[in-house]
Amino acid sequence: MDMRIQLGDITTVAVDAVVNAANSTLMGGGGVDGAIHRAGGDTILAECKQLRAEAWPHGLPTGRAVATTAGDLSARWVIHTVGPVYSTTDDRSELLASCYRESLRVAAELGAQTVAFPTISAGIYGWPLEDATRIAVDTVQDMTDEVGEQVREVLFVAFSEAAEDAYRRHLAGC
């Protein structure tokens, strides 16, 4: 599986599936979640409402992932995953890694060959950037054997030059 980095706006990348750093309600919010819902249009929200009504009435649990179509985005699908809020007293690294694993499994089931990830939990959820990017790269690398035949390319879409630099440092070790 090829891993690349791109500085920019995840709502504009041309991939099969875009991963949304969603909140558990799946109803949109701030940051990446709000941007994806705004750019993708009402179709995404309608499908999220249906998912909540049928499969996840209490909200999508942290570390899990589900897919909807991508509405007006250039991608075919949006894979919604709920990242953990960072804690200095409770190690939630496994939950963050689960977001990447579960999103890649959903992508493989959909037949998505290219997937774009934001830096999950590194925004409002407060995860330190260096650690968030390390977990992202290590987890995707670890999933190569499981989904590498289906998912050919993962694009880490960095929201800042600092995030781009952090991804470069971690990818250099792969």
C-alpha positions as CSV (number, residue, x, y, z in Angstrom):
1,M,0.0,0.0,0.0
2,D,1.4,3.3,-1.0
3,M,1.3,6.1,1.5
4,R,1.5,9.8,0.5
5,I,1.1,13.2,2.1
6,Q,-0.7,16.2,0.7
7,L,-1.1,19.6,2.3
8,G,-4.5,21.0,1.8
9,D,-8.3,20.6,2.1
10,I,-9.5,17.1,2.4
11,T,-12.9,18.0,0.7
12,T,-11.1,18.7,-2.6
13,V,-9.0,15.5,-3.0
14,A,-9.8,13.1,-5.8
15,V,-9.9,9.7,-4.1
16,D,-12.4,6.9,-3.9
17,A,-13.1,7.4,-0.2
18,V,-12.6,10.4,2.2
19,V,-12.4,9.6,5.9
20,N,-14.4,12.0,8.1
21,A,-13.2,12.7,11.6
22,A,-16.8,12.7,12.8
23,N,-18.5,13.1,16.2
24,S,-20.6,10.3,17.5
25,T,-23.9,11.9,16.4
26,L,-22.8,11.7,12.7
27,M,-24.7,15.0,12.2
28,G,-21.8,17.2,11.3
29,G,-19.9,19.6,13.5
30,G,-16.8,21.6,13.4
31,G,-13.4,21.1,11.8
32,V,-13.1,18.3,9.2
33,D,-16.6,17.0,10.0
34,G,-18.3,20.3,9.3
35,A,-16.3,20.9,6.2
36,I,-17.2,17.5,4.7
37,H,-20.8,17.9,5.5
38,R,-20.9,21.4,4.0
39,A,-19.0,20.5,0.9
40,G,-20.8,17.2,0.4
41,G,-24.3,18.6,0.7
42,D,-27.5,17.3,2.1
43,T,-27.1,13.7,0.8
44,I,-24.5,12.9,3.4
45,L,-26.6,14.2,6.3
46,A,-29.6,12.3,5.1
47,E,-27.7,9.1,5.0
48,C,-26.2,9.8,8.4
49,K,-29.7,10.3,9.8
50,Q,-30.7,6.9,8.3
51,L,-27.6,5.2,9.9
52,R,-28.5,6.7,13.3
53,A,-32.2,5.6,13.0
54,E,-31.4,2.1,11.8
55,A,-28.0,1.0,13.0
56,W,-26.6,3.4,15.6
57,P,-29.5,5.0,17.6
58,H,-27.1,5.9,20.4
59,G,-24.4,7.3,18.1
60,L,-21.3,5.7,16.5
61,P,-18.9,4.5,19.1
62,T,-15.4,5.8,19.3
63,G,-13.0,3.8,17.1
64,R,-15.7,2.5,14.8
65,A,-16.4,3.5,11.2
66,V,-19.3,3.5,8.8
67,A,-19.7,4.7,5.2
68,T,-22.1,6.9,3.3
69,T,-22.0,8.2,-0.3
70,A,-20.0,11.4,-0.7
71,G,-22.7,13.7,-2.1
72,D,-21.2,16.6,-3.9
73,L,-17.5,15.7,-3.1
74,S,-15.3,14.3,-5.8
75,A,-15.0,11.0,-3.8
76,R,-17.5,8.2,-4.1
77,W,-17.8,7.6,-0.4
78,V,-17.3,9.2,3.0
79,I,-16.1,6.9,5.8
80,H,-17.1,8.4,9.1
81,T,-15.0,7.5,12.2
82,V,-15.1,8.8,15.7
83,G,-11.7,9.6,17.2
84,P,-11.0,9.7,20.9
85,V,-10.6,12.9,22.9
86,Y,-6.9,13.1,24.1
87,S,-6.3,12.4,27.8
88,T,-3.2,12.8,29.8
89,T,-4.5,10.3,32.4
90,D,-5.9,7.6,30.2
91,D,-4.1,6.0,27.2
92,R,-6.6,6.1,24.3
93,S,-4.0,5.2,21.6
94,E,-5.7,2.0,20.8
95,L,-9.0,3.8,20.1
96,L,-7.2,6.2,17.8
97,A,-5.5,3.3,16.0
98,S,-8.9,1.6,15.7
99,C,-10.2,4.6,13.7
100,Y,-7.6,3.9,11.0
101,R,-8.0,0.1,11.0
102,E,-11.8,0.2,10.9
103,S,-11.8,2.9,8.2
104,L,-9.5,0.8,6.0
105,R,-11.6,-2.3,6.5
106,V,-14.7,-0.4,5.5
107,A,-12.8,1.0,2.5
108,A,-11.8,-2.5,1.4
109,E,-15.3,-3.8,1.7
110,L,-16.5,-0.9,-0.5
111,G,-13.9,-1.6,-3.1
112,A,-12.1,1.8,-2.5
113,Q,-8.6,1.7,-3.9
114,T,-7.7,5.2,-2.8
115,V,-8.4,6.6,0.7
116,A,-7.7,10.1,2.1
117,F,-7.4,10.5,5.9
118,P,-7.4,13.7,8.0
119,T,-5.2,13.7,11.1
120,I,-7.9,12.2,13.4
121,S,-8.3,13.7,16.9
122,A,-5.5,16.2,16.3
123,G,-7.8,19.2,16.1
124,I,-10.4,20.1,18.7
125,Y,-10.0,16.7,20.4
126,G,-6.5,17.8,21.4
127,W,-4.3,14.8,20.4
128,P,-0.6,15.9,20.2
129,L,0.3,16.2,16.5
130,E,3.5,14.2,16.6
131,D,1.8,11.3,18.4
132,A,-1.3,11.4,16.2
133,T,0.7,11.2,13.0
134,R,2.9,8.4,14.3
135,I,-0.2,6.3,15.2
136,A,-1.7,7.1,11.8
137,V,1.3,6.0,9.8
138,D,2.1,3.0,12.0
139,T,-1.5,1.7,11.9
140,V,-1.9,2.1,8.2
141,Q,1.5,0.3,7.6
142,D,0.3,-2.5,9.9
143,M,-2.8,-2.9,7.8
144,T,-1.0,-3.5,4.6
145,D,-1.2,-7.3,4.8
146,E,-5.0,-7.2,5.6
147,V,-6.2,-4.6,3.1
148,G,-3.3,-3.9,0.8
149,E,-4.7,-5.9,-2.1
150,Q,-7.9,-3.8,-2.1
151,V,-6.7,-0.4,-0.8
152,R,-3.7,0.6,-3.0
153,E,-3.1,4.2,-1.8
154,V,-3.6,6.1,1.4
155,L,-3.3,9.9,1.3
156,F,-2.7,11.7,4.6
157,V,-4.1,15.1,4.0
158,A,-2.2,17.5,6.3
159,F,-4.1,20.6,7.6
160,S,-0.9,22.5,8.2
161,E,2.8,22.6,7.4
162,A,3.5,21.3,10.9
163,A,1.2,18.2,10.3
164,E,2.8,17.7,6.9
165,D,6.3,17.7,8.5
166,A,5.2,15.3,11.2
167,Y,3.9,12.9,8.6
168,R,7.1,13.1,6.6
169,R,9.2,12.3,9.7
170,H,7.1,9.2,10.3
171,L,6.9,8.0,6.7
172,A,10.7,8.3,6.5
173,G,10.8,5.4,9.0
174,C,8.7,3.1,6.9
